[in-house]
Amino acid sequence: MTDRRPRRVRIVRDGPILVEGPVELVTDDGTIVHSARFVVAVCACRRSKNFPLCDTSHRKRVRAD
């Protein structure tokens, strides 16, 4: 029987979007990225060198207060 519970997605302020895995991500150019991890960090800032997966590049941002 298939697990029918909803997949949990957590949006982290100034960080990635955390998705319960495994997942298949489709980018805007049609590239398909597979991840079998338990929790997948999806880049929300587009700074990641491993986009669409997060590489914590968002931490390097300097804020102007």
N, CA, C and O atoms as a GROMACS GRO file, in nm:
protein
  260
    1MET      N    1   0.084  -0.118   0.000
    1MET     CA    2   0.000   0.000   0.000
    1MET      C    3   0.088   0.125   0.000
    1MET      O    4   0.193   0.127   0.065
    2THR      N    5   0.047   0.227  -0.071
    2THR     CA    6   0.123   0.352  -0.083
    2THR      C    7   0.096   0.442   0.036
    2THR      O    8  -0.018   0.452   0.083
    3ASP      N    9   0.200   0.509   0.086
    3ASP     CA   10   0.187   0.606   0.195
    3ASP      C   11   0.116   0.728   0.140
    3ASP      O   12   0.168   0.794   0.050
    4ARG      N   13  -0.002   0.761   0.192
    4ARG     CA   14  -0.084   0.871   0.138
    4ARG      C   15  -0.077   0.998   0.222
    4ARG      O   16  -0.151   1.093   0.197
    5ARG      N   17   0.011   1.001   0.323
    5ARG     CA   18   0.019   1.122   0.404
    5ARG      C   19   0.086   1.234   0.323
    5ARG      O   20   0.168   1.205   0.236
    6PRO      N   21   0.052   1.358   0.350
    6PRO     CA   22   0.113   1.468   0.275
    6PRO      C   23   0.262   1.480   0.304
    6PRO      O   24   0.308   1.451   0.414
    7ARG      N   25   0.337   1.521   0.205
    7ARG     CA   26   0.480   1.543   0.220
    7ARG      C   27   0.499   1.676   0.291
    7ARG      O   28   0.433   1.774   0.258
    8ARG      N   29   0.589   1.680   0.388
    8ARG     CA   30   0.613   1.802   0.466
    8ARG      C   31   0.716   1.888   0.395
    8ARG      O   32   0.822   1.840   0.354
    9VAL      N   33   0.684   2.018   0.380
    9VAL     CA   34   0.775   2.117   0.322
    9VAL      C   35   0.789   2.228   0.424
    9VAL      O   36   0.690   2.282   0.472
   10ARG      N   37   0.914   2.261   0.458
   10ARG     CA   38   0.940   2.365   0.558
   10ARG      C   39   1.017   2.479   0.491
   10ARG      O   40   1.123   2.457   0.433
   11ILE      N   41   0.964   2.599   0.499
   11ILE     CA   42   1.028   2.716   0.440
   11ILE      C   43   1.108   2.785   0.550
   11ILE      O   44   1.052   2.825   0.652
   12VAL      N   45   1.239   2.799   0.529
   12VAL     CA   46   1.329   2.856   0.628
   12VAL      C   47   1.357   3.001   0.590
   12VAL      O   48   1.402   3.028   0.478
   13ARG      N   49   1.331   3.093   0.680
   13ARG     CA   50   1.356   3.234   0.652
   13ARG      C   51   1.504   3.254   0.620
   13ARG      O   52   1.592   3.207   0.692
   14ASP      N   53   1.530   3.325   0.510
   14ASP     CA   54   1.667   3.352   0.463
   14ASP      C   55   1.747   3.224   0.442
   14ASP      O   56   1.870   3.225   0.455
   15GLY      N   57   1.679   3.115   0.411
   15GLY     CA   58   1.747   2.988   0.392
   15GLY      C   59   1.679   2.905   0.286
   15GLY      O   60   1.605   2.958   0.203
   16PRO      N   61   1.702   2.775   0.288
   16PRO     CA   62   1.645   2.688   0.185
   16PRO      C   63   1.502   2.646   0.217
   16PRO      O   64   1.449   2.677   0.324
   17ILE      N   65   1.444   2.576   0.124
   17ILE     CA   66   1.315   2.511   0.143
   17ILE      C   67   1.348   2.364   0.171
   17ILE      O   68   1.412   2.299   0.089
   18LEU      N   69   1.305   2.313   0.285
   18LEU     CA   70   1.334   2.174   0.324
   18LEU      C   71   1.216   2.086   0.288
   18LEU      O   72   1.103   2.112   0.329
   19VAL      N   73   1.243   1.981   0.211
   19VAL     CA   74   1.139   1.891   0.163
   19VAL      C   75   1.171   1.750   0.209
   19VAL      O   76   1.285   1.705   0.197
   20GLU      N   77   1.073   1.680   0.263
   20GLU     CA   78   1.094   1.540   0.299
   20GLU      C   79   1.118   1.461   0.171
   20GLU      O   80   1.040   1.469   0.077
   21GLY      N   81   1.227   1.386   0.169
   21GLY     CA   82   1.265   1.310   0.049
   21GLY      C   83   1.210   1.170   0.051
   21GLY      O   84   1.143   1.131   0.146
   22PRO      N   85   1.237   1.095  -0.050
   22PRO     CA   86   1.311   1.132  -0.169
   22PRO      C   87   1.228   1.222  -0.260
   22PRO      O   88   1.105   1.221  -0.254
   23VAL      N   89   1.297   1.301  -0.345
   23VAL     CA   90   1.227   1.394  -0.434
   23VAL      C   91   1.287   1.390  -0.574
   23VAL      O   92   1.400   1.346  -0.594
   24GLU      N   93   1.209   1.438  -0.668
   24GLU     CA   94   1.252   1.461  -0.804
   24GLU      C   95   1.220   1.608  -0.832
   24GLU      O   96   1.104   1.649  -0.826
   25LEU      N   97   1.324   1.687  -0.863
   25LEU     CA   98   1.306   1.830  -0.889
   25LEU      C   99   1.321   1.854  -1.038
   25LEU      O  100   1.410   1.798  -1.102
   26VAL      N  101   1.234   1.939  -1.094
   26VAL     CA  102   1.242   1.976  -1.234
   26VAL      C  103   1.270   2.126  -1.240
   26VAL      O  104   1.190   2.206  -1.191
   27THR      N  105   1.383   2.165  -1.302
   27THR     CA  106   1.420   2.306  -1.312
   27THR      C  107   1.347   2.371  -1.428
   27THR      O  108   1.280   2.304  -1.506
   28ASP      N  109   1.360   2.504  -1.438
   28ASP     CA  110   1.289   2.578  -1.542
   28ASP      C  111   1.335   2.541  -1.684
   28ASP      O  112   1.261   2.564  -1.780
   29ASP      N  113   1.455   2.484  -1.698
   29ASP     CA  114   1.500   2.442  -1.831
   29ASP      C  115   1.471   2.294  -1.858
   29ASP      O  116   1.514   2.240  -1.960
   30GLY      N  117   1.398   2.229  -1.767
   30GLY     CA  118   1.358   2.091  -1.785
   30GLY      C  119   1.453   1.988  -1.729
   30GLY      O  120   1.426   1.868  -1.739
   31THR      N  121   1.564   2.030  -1.671
   31THR     CA  122   1.658   1.937  -1.609
   31THR      C  123   1.591   1.870  -1.489
   31THR      O  124   1.526   1.936  -1.409
   32ILE      N  125   1.609   1.739  -1.478
   32ILE     CA  126   1.551   1.664  -1.366
   32ILE      C  127   1.664   1.626  -1.270
   32ILE      O  128   1.764   1.566  -1.310
   33VAL      N  129   1.645   1.661  -1.143
   33VAL     CA  130   1.742   1.631  -1.039
   33VAL      C  131   1.676   1.538  -0.938
   33VAL      O  132   1.571   1.570  -0.884
   34HIS      N  133   1.737   1.423  -0.914
   34HIS     CA  134   1.685   1.325  -0.818
   34HIS      C  135   1.765   1.334  -0.688
   34HIS      O  136   1.887   1.352  -0.691
   35SER      N  137   1.697   1.322  -0.576
   35SER     CA  138   1.765   1.312  -0.448
   35SER      C  139   1.691   1.211  -0.362
   35SER      O  140   1.569   1.220  -0.344
   36ALA      N  141   1.765   1.116  -0.309
   36ALA     CA  142   1.707   1.012  -0.224
   36ALA      C  143   1.726   1.042  -0.076
   36ALA      O  144   1.696   0.957   0.008
   37ARG      N  145   1.775   1.161  -0.044
   37ARG     CA  146   1.800   1.197   0.096
   37ARG      C  147   1.671   1.201   0.175
   37ARG      O  148   1.563   1.217   0.119
   38PHE      N  149   1.683   1.186   0.307
   38PHE     CA  150   1.568   1.191   0.398
   38PHE      C  151   1.502   1.328   0.396
   38PHE      O  152   1.380   1.339   0.392
   39VAL      N  153   1.583   1.432   0.400
   39VAL     CA  154   1.537   1.571   0.387
   39VAL      C  155   1.625   1.638   0.282
   39VAL      O  156   1.748   1.628   0.288
   40VAL      N  157   1.561   1.705   0.187
   40VAL     CA  158   1.632   1.770   0.078
   40VAL      C  159   1.621   1.922   0.096
   40VAL      O  160   1.511   1.974   0.115
   41ALA      N  161   1.735   1.992   0.089
   41ALA     CA  162   1.736   2.138   0.098
   41ALA      C  163   1.736   2.194  -0.043
   41ALA      O  164   1.832   2.177  -0.119
   42VAL      N  165   1.626   2.261  -0.079
   42VAL     CA  166   1.611   2.319  -0.211
   42VAL      C  167   1.646   2.467  -0.202
   42VAL      O  168   1.594   2.539  -0.117
   43CYS      N  169   1.733   2.513  -0.290
   43CYS     CA  170   1.779   2.652  -0.290
   43CYS      C  171   1.664   2.746  -0.324
   43CYS      O  172   1.592   2.724  -0.422
   44ALA      N  173   1.648   2.851  -0.244
   44ALA     CA  174   1.545   2.952  -0.269
   44ALA      C  175   1.606   3.084  -0.313
   44ALA      O  176   1.533   3.173  -0.358
   45CYS      N  177   1.737   3.100  -0.302
   45CYS     CA  178   1.802   3.228  -0.334
   45CYS      C  179   1.872   3.226  -0.471
   45CYS      O  180   1.911   3.332  -0.520
   46ARG      N  181   1.887   3.110  -0.531
   46ARG     CA  182   1.952   3.090  -0.661
   46ARG      C  183   2.102   3.121  -0.659
   46ARG      O  184   2.162   3.139  -0.765
   47ARG      N  185   2.164   3.128  -0.541
   47ARG     CA  186   2.308   3.152  -0.533
   47ARG      C  187   2.388   3.022  -0.533
   47ARG      O  188   2.510   3.023  -0.552
   48SER      N  189   2.322   2.911  -0.513
   48SER     CA  190   2.388   2.782  -0.500
   48SER      C  191   2.462   2.742  -0.628
   48SER      O  192   2.407   2.754  -0.738
   49LYS      N  193   2.585   2.695  -0.613
   49LYS     CA  194   2.659   2.642  -0.727
   49LYS      C  195   2.607   2.503  -0.763
   49LYS      O  196   2.643   2.448  -0.867
   50ASN      N  197   2.523   2.447  -0.678
   50ASN     CA  198   2.464   2.315  -0.698
   50ASN      C  199   2.312   2.327  -0.719
   50ASN      O  200   2.238   2.234  -0.688
   51PHE      N  201   2.267   2.442  -0.771
   51PHE     CA  202   2.124   2.468  -0.789
   51PHE      C  203   2.061   2.357  -0.870
   51PHE      O  204   2.119   2.316  -0.970
   52PRO      N  205   1.946   2.306  -0.833
   52PRO     CA  206   1.847   2.357  -0.739
   52PRO      C  207   1.866   2.312  -0.595
   52PRO      O  208   1.784   2.342  -0.509
   53LEU      N  209   1.975   2.239  -0.567
   53LEU     CA  210   2.001   2.196  -0.430
   53LEU      C  211   2.081   2.304  -0.357
   53LEU      O  212   2.166   2.369  -0.417
   54CYS      N  213   2.054   2.322  -0.231
   54CYS     CA  214   2.120   2.426  -0.152
   54CYS      C  215   2.262   2.384  -0.115
   54CYS      O  216   2.286   2.269  -0.077
   55ASP      N  217   2.356   2.479  -0.126
   55ASP     CA  218   2.493   2.455  -0.081
   55ASP      C  219   2.533   2.556   0.028
   55ASP      O  220   2.652   2.576   0.053
   56THR      N  221   2.437   2.618   0.090
   56THR     CA  222   2.449   2.719   0.198
   56THR      C  223   2.509   2.851   0.150
   56THR      O  224   2.557   2.929   0.233
   57SER      N  225   2.508   2.878   0.021
   57SER     CA  226   2.558   3.006  -0.030
   57SER      C  227   2.479   3.124   0.025
   57SER      O  228   2.530   3.236   0.030
   58HIS      N  229   2.355   3.102   0.066
   58HIS     CA  230   2.272   3.210   0.121
   58HIS      C  231   2.335   3.269   0.248
   58HIS      O  232   2.304   3.382   0.284
   59ARG      N  233   2.420   3.193   0.315
   59ARG     CA  234   2.483   3.241   0.438
   59ARG      C  235   2.586   3.351   0.412
   59ARG      O  236   2.619   3.428   0.503
   60LYS      N  237   2.637   3.360   0.292
   60LYS     CA  238   2.741   3.456   0.259
   60LYS      C  239   2.686   3.594   0.227
   60LYS      O  240   2.763   3.689   0.211
   61ARG      N  241   2.554   3.607   0.219
   61ARG     CA  242   2.493   3.735   0.184
   61ARG      C  243   2.519   3.838   0.292
   61ARG      O  244   2.505   3.808   0.411
   62VAL      N  245   2.557   3.957   0.254
   62VAL     CA  246   2.579   4.066   0.349
   62VAL      C  247   2.455   4.153   0.349
   62VAL      O  248   2.408   4.196   0.243
   63ARG      N  249   2.401   4.178   0.467
   63ARG     CA  250   2.281   4.259   0.479
   63ARG      C  251   2.315   4.405   0.503
   63ARG      O  252   2.404   4.438   0.582
   64ALA      N  253   2.243   4.492   0.436
   64ALA     CA  254   2.256   4.636   0.460
   64ALA      C  255   2.145   4.678   0.554
   64ALA      O  256   2.028   4.671   0.517
   65ASP      N  257   2.179   4.723   0.674
   65ASP     CA  258   2.076   4.761   0.771
   65ASP      C  259   2.050   4.909   0.770
   65ASP      O  260   1.966   4.958   0.845
   0.00000   0.00000   0.00000
